[in-house]
């Protein structure tokens, strides 16, 4: 599953009803709010999701060329009814999804 942003495409690590986290191959900084798309291999494409950055941390390991340099956690902000329905459908049919709030877990770490 991919996160498509204005700064490129990253792999989604975790996703829930409140938000998601994704990895970036190259280090850069994200603004506090922006819009992004979610794309999965089954054909779901949720467009122009408004998100708010919760965290941004460097995670790269120089000895591993395939590792991600940056992890970003975002919460969803002001979803349209259509986006909410698409997200519900995606989560209901997804193995990555866990019912606990990943944002709560991350905030408590």
C-alpha positions as CSV (number, residue, x, y, z in Angstrom):
1,X,0.0,0.0,0.0
2,X,1.4,3.4,-1.0
3,X,1.2,6.9,0.3
4,X,1.4,9.4,-2.6
5,X,2.4,12.9,-1.6
6,X,3.7,16.0,-3.4
7,X,7.2,15.0,-2.3
8,X,7.0,11.4,-3.7
9,X,5.7,8.0,-2.9
10,X,6.2,6.0,0.3
11,X,5.2,2.7,1.7
12,X,2.4,2.7,4.3
13,X,3.6,1.0,7.5
14,X,0.4,1.2,9.5
15,X,-3.1,2.5,8.9
16,X,-6.2,3.0,11.0
17,X,-9.4,4.9,11.1
18,X,-7.7,8.0,12.5
19,X,-4.5,8.1,10.4
20,X,-1.5,6.3,9.0
21,X,2.3,6.2,9.1
22,X,4.5,5.8,6.0
23,X,8.2,5.6,5.1
24,X,10.2,7.7,2.7
25,X,13.4,6.6,1.0
26,X,14.9,10.1,1.0
27,X,15.1,12.6,3.9
28,X,13.1,15.7,3.7
29,X,10.6,17.7,5.8
30,X,6.8,17.7,5.5
31,X,4.6,20.7,6.2
32,X,2.1,20.6,9.1
33,X,-0.8,19.9,6.8
34,X,-1.2,18.7,3.2
35,X,-3.2,16.4,1.0
36,X,-2.2,12.9,-0.1
37,X,-3.5,9.8,-1.9
38,X,-3.6,6.2,-0.7
39,X,-3.2,3.5,-3.3
40,X,-3.3,-0.2,-2.8
41,X,-2.7,-3.3,-5.0
42,X,-6.4,-4.2,-5.0
43,X,-7.3,-1.1,-6.9
44,X,-8.4,1.2,-4.1
45,X,-7.3,4.8,-4.7
46,X,-8.4,7.4,-2.2
47,X,-7.6,10.8,-3.5
48,X,-6.8,14.2,-1.9
49,X,-7.0,13.1,1.7
50,X,-6.4,16.1,4.0
51,X,-3.8,15.1,6.7
52,X,-2.1,16.7,9.6
53,X,1.5,15.7,10.6
54,X,1.8,14.1,14.1
55,X,5.4,13.1,13.9
56,X,8.4,12.9,11.6
57,X,11.5,10.9,12.5
58,X,14.6,9.8,10.9
59,X,14.9,6.0,10.8
60,X,17.6,5.3,8.2
61,X,20.4,2.8,8.6
62,X,23.4,3.7,6.4
63,X,24.4,0.0,6.0
64,X,21.0,-1.0,4.6
65,X,20.5,0.6,1.2
66,X,16.8,-0.5,1.0
67,X,15.9,1.1,4.4
68,X,13.7,4.1,4.7
69,X,15.3,7.4,5.8
70,X,12.2,8.9,7.3
71,X,8.9,7.8,8.9
72,X,6.0,10.2,9.0
73,X,2.8,9.7,11.0
74,X,-0.3,11.7,10.1
75,X,-3.9,11.9,11.2
76,X,-6.8,12.4,8.8
77,X,-8.5,15.8,8.9
78,X,-11.9,16.7,7.5
79,X,-12.6,13.7,5.3
80,X,-15.5,13.9,2.8
81,X,-18.3,11.4,3.1
82,X,-16.9,9.6,0.0
83,X,-13.4,9.5,1.4
84,X,-14.7,8.1,4.7
85,X,-16.6,5.4,2.9
86,X,-13.6,4.5,0.8
87,X,-11.4,4.4,3.9
88,X,-13.9,2.1,5.7
89,X,-14.0,-0.2,2.7
90,X,-10.2,-0.3,2.5
91,X,-9.8,-1.0,6.2
92,X,-12.6,-3.6,6.2
93,X,-10.7,-5.5,3.5
94,X,-7.1,-5.1,4.8
95,X,-4.8,-7.4,6.7
96,X,-2.6,-4.5,8.0
97,X,-5.4,-2.8,9.9
98,X,-5.7,-3.4,13.6
99,X,-8.7,-2.1,15.5
100,X,-6.6,-0.3,18.1
101,X,-5.7,3.3,17.4
102,X,-2.2,3.4,16.1
103,X,-2.1,7.2,16.8
104,X,-2.8,6.5,20.5
105,X,0.0,3.9,20.6
106,X,2.5,6.3,18.9
107,X,1.5,9.3,21.1
108,X,2.1,7.2,24.3
109,X,5.6,6.0,23.3
